[in-house]
Amino acid sequence: MAMNCKPIPTIDERINDIRMRTAEIVNEDILPNELRLWATRQEGESMEHRREVLALRAEIREKVKKAGLWAPHLPKEYGGMGLDFLAHAYMNEVLAYAVGAASLFGVVAPNSGNQSILVKYGTEEQKERFLLPLIDGTMESGFSMTEPHNPGSDPRSLTTTAVRDDGQWVINGHKWFTSNGIDADFFIVMCRALDEGARPAKGDPMVQIIVPTATRGVEIVRGIGIWGRRESDHCEVRYSDVRVPLENMLGHVGDGHQAAQDRLGAGRIYHCMNSVGQMWRAFDLMVERARSREVHGGLLKDKQFIQGFIADSYMDIQASRLMTLHAAEKIDQGLQGARTDISAIKVFVPNAYSRVVDRAIQVWGAAGISNDLPLAQMYLGARTLRIADGPDEVHRVLIAKNVLGQYSKGEGWDFGN
Ligand SMILES: Cc1cc2nc3c(=O)[nH]c(=O)nc-3n(C[C@H](O)[C@H](O)[C@H](O)COP(=O)(O)OP(=O)(O)OC[C@H]3O[C@@H](n4cnc5c(N)ncnc54)[C@H](O)[C@@H]3O)c2cc1C
């Protein structure tokens, strides 16, 4: 089924035009090829077949670029669309209707987050060497912050160190879940900046350093197996006396934590925008099946259990969508003021996404968990999102802290702003 996307009367013409042109590519080029575009490499698959798939992806990317729809999150001077968050949210719910479409529109984690950090904190030389190739697709990247032996929920606990020595940073540490680690040409590594001989402590300033993956001492230990799969591109990485020039630092010593917040703040809303598009798709699949599947002498659509699924999913999607648009609008007014809303959507939307996909799977029965439909993949993605980029509990704590802080100033919460 094609996505039903018509102009929205209350938004400006430019954004409607972007949405309509995005929907056209999704409906005409991506959805009909979806199973082929993202099929995992089969044993015995010929090189010729694989080349065809890669050529098809390249062809769609070219079409997206020609249509001026490439990299909505990046400023125009770097080849992006220069959209603000709100316009991006309106566009993204359309492109995310198709599984995997984000990468065909040049906005895929972790590259998109790294690009935004390089735009904000990078020197001209760093932009030339790392940002531009990342944008044109000739380089890949990863973000290496989480460590196996320290809680990722509390990034201040990390113990990877960077010590200045003879014009270089010397990095030692152990990371994992560094996504895109297999293909990455460089990592942005979150470290504690230390004086030589000092022991790492919670109050040490954080620093983010660009580390090319070919540097001596960078060891990709493994692509961690997840969800029963033997391997993934979420990598365990050891850094042993890795030396890179001091100029590879992003911003200044002490900027690391803020840069991570900037990156994650934006990343979280991108995840929610994607989830809204995916829920929309799951909803269409569910309703379509309910209208055609006959069970116990009647169509599923006529059973009240199933009508309940449809109504509850409608409410989950509308609430998620409006909260995401609202958070995007607030980010456009300043990231700091939007932190409560970002945490609220980071909890609410992946949970709603899980519920909607779960119901869609139930309606489809066994087919729902088969590889013939994108639902199984969505289900795992939704569950994963409740942990990645900060687990639900951390965001709930932050929401409560901000609300209570406001009341302790003698003011109530202003839901209108
Ligand atoms: C698919 C995937 C991709 C990822 N990609 C990257 C990446 O590219 N780069 C990177 O650096 N990291 C990445 N991560 C790591 C991710 O950011 C962390 O897993 C996340 O921040 C949680 O950290 P943790 O796994 O160490 O869990 P922990 O910090 O050990 O937390 C475990 C659990 O404790 C509970 N908890 C935590 N704090 C509280 C609290 N205050 N109150 C009550 N309960 C609490 C939560 O339920 C939480 O799930 C990825 C993770 C996944 C799953």
The ligand as an SDF file (V2000), in Angstrom:
LIG
                    3D

 53 58  0  0  0  0  0  0  0  0999 V2000
   21.5590   -0.7740   19.4210 C   0  0  0  0  0  0  0  0  0  0  0  0
   22.3890    0.1380   20.2780 C   0  0  0  0  0  0  0  0  0  0  0  0
   23.2480    1.0440   19.6720 C   0  0  0  0  0  0  0  0  0  0  0  0
   24.0760    1.8500   20.4510 C   0  0  0  0  0  0  0  0  0  0  0  0
   24.9650    2.6840   19.8220 N   0  0  0  0  0  0  0  0  0  0  0  0
   25.8580    3.3700   20.5650 C   0  0  0  0  0  0  0  0  0  0  0  0
   26.8890    4.1540   19.9080 C   0  0  0  0  0  0  0  0  0  0  0  0
   26.9640    4.2510   18.6710 O   0  0  0  0  0  0  0  0  0  0  0  0
   27.8230    4.7450   20.6870 N   0  0  0  0  0  0  0  0  0  0  0  0
   27.7850    4.6630   22.0430 C   0  0  0  0  0  0  0  0  0  0  0  0
   28.6650    5.2320   22.6800 O   0  0  0  0  0  0  0  0  0  0  0  0
   26.8070    3.9590   22.6820 N   0  0  0  0  0  0  0  0  0  0  0  0
   25.8530    3.3000   21.9790 C   0  0  0  0  0  0  0  0  0  0  0  0
   24.8900    2.5440   22.6150 N   0  0  0  0  0  0  0  0  0  0  0  0
   24.8940    2.4280   24.0630 C   0  0  0  0  0  0  0  0  0  0  0  0
   23.7310    3.1120   24.7460 C   0  0  0  0  0  0  0  0  0  0  0  0
   23.8080    4.4900   24.6510 O   0  0  0  0  0  0  0  0  0  0  0  0
   23.6990    2.5930   26.1910 C   0  0  0  0  0  0  0  0  0  0  0  0
   23.3930    1.2220   26.1430 O   0  0  0  0  0  0  0  0  0  0  0  0
   22.7270    3.3230   27.0840 C   0  0  0  0  0  0  0  0  0  0  0  0
   23.1430    4.6390   27.3230 O   0  0  0  0  0  0  0  0  0  0  0  0
   22.5650    2.5900   28.4420 C   0  0  0  0  0  0  0  0  0  0  0  0
   23.8020    2.3150   29.0230 O   0  0  0  0  0  0  0  0  0  0  0  0
   24.1270    0.8250   29.5390 P   0  0  0  0  0  0  0  0  0  0  0  0
   23.8230   -0.1330   28.4520 O   0  0  0  0  0  0  0  0  0  0  0  0
   25.5200    0.8370   30.0680 O   0  0  0  0  0  0  0  0  0  0  0  0
   23.1090    0.5350   30.7010 O   0  0  0  0  0  0  0  0  0  0  0  0
   23.2490    0.9530   32.2420 P   0  0  0  0  0  0  0  0  0  0  0  0
   23.7060    2.3600   32.3460 O   0  0  0  0  0  0  0  0  0  0  0  0
   24.0320   -0.0940   32.9220 O   0  0  0  0  0  0  0  0  0  0  0  0
   21.7530    0.8940   32.7170 O   0  0  0  0  0  0  0  0  0  0  0  0
   21.0650   -0.3540   32.8480 C   0  0  0  0  0  0  0  0  0  0  0  0
   19.6460   -0.1110   33.2300 C   0  0  0  0  0  0  0  0  0  0  0  0
   19.5960    0.5220   34.4990 O   0  0  0  0  0  0  0  0  0  0  0  0
   18.4140    1.2850   34.6300 C   0  0  0  0  0  0  0  0  0  0  0  0
   18.7360    2.6220   35.1250 N   0  0  0  0  0  0  0  0  0  0  0  0
   19.7470    3.4280   34.7230 C   0  0  0  0  0  0  0  0  0  0  0  0
   19.7270    4.5910   35.4320 N   0  0  0  0  0  0  0  0  0  0  0  0
   18.6860    4.5050   36.2870 C   0  0  0  0  0  0  0  0  0  0  0  0
   18.1380    5.3690   37.2780 C   0  0  0  0  0  0  0  0  0  0  0  0
   18.6690    6.5550   37.5190 N   0  0  0  0  0  0  0  0  0  0  0  0
   17.0490    4.9440   37.9770 N   0  0  0  0  0  0  0  0  0  0  0  0
   16.5110    3.7350   37.7310 C   0  0  0  0  0  0  0  0  0  0  0  0
   16.9880    2.8840   36.7960 N   0  0  0  0  0  0  0  0  0  0  0  0
   18.0550    3.2560   36.0990 C   0  0  0  0  0  0  0  0  0  0  0  0
   17.7670    1.3540   33.2280 C   0  0  0  0  0  0  0  0  0  0  0  0
   16.6820    0.4760   33.1740 O   0  0  0  0  0  0  0  0  0  0  0  0
   18.8880    0.8410   32.3210 C   0  0  0  0  0  0  0  0  0  0  0  0
   18.3960    0.1990   31.1510 O   0  0  0  0  0  0  0  0  0  0  0  0
   24.0120    1.7570   21.8550 C   0  0  0  0  0  0  0  0  0  0  0  0
   23.1170    0.8810   22.4730 C   0  0  0  0  0  0  0  0  0  0  0  0
   22.3130    0.0700   21.6980 C   0  0  0  0  0  0  0  0  0  0  0  0
   21.3700   -0.8920   22.3720 C   0  0  0  0  0  0  0  0  0  0  0  0
  1  2  1  0
  2  3  1  0
  2 52  2  0
  3  4  2  0
  4  5  1  0
  4 50  1  0
  5  6  2  0
  6  7  1  0
  6 13  1  0
  7  8  2  0
  7  9  1  0
  9 10  1  0
 10 11  2  0
 10 12  1  0
 12 13  2  0
 13 14  1  0
 14 15  1  0
 14 50  1  0
 15 16  1  0
 16 17  1  0
 16 18  1  0
 18 19  1  0
 18 20  1  0
 20 21  1  0
 20 22  1  0
 22 23  1  0
 23 24  1  0
 24 25  2  0
 24 26  1  0
 24 27  1  0
 27 28  1  0
 28 29  2  0
 28 30  1  0
 28 31  1  0
 31 32  1  0
 32 33  1  0
 33 34  1  0
 33 48  1  0
 34 35  1  0
 35 36  1  0
 35 46  1  0
 36 37  1  0
 36 45  1  0
 37 38  2  0
 38 39  1  0
 39 40  1  0
 39 45  2  0
 40 41  1  0
 40 42  2  0
 42 43  1  0
 43 44  2  0
 44 45  1  0
 46 47  1  0
 46 48  1  0
 48 49  1  0
 50 51  2  0
 51 52  1  0
 52 53  1  0
M  END
$$$$
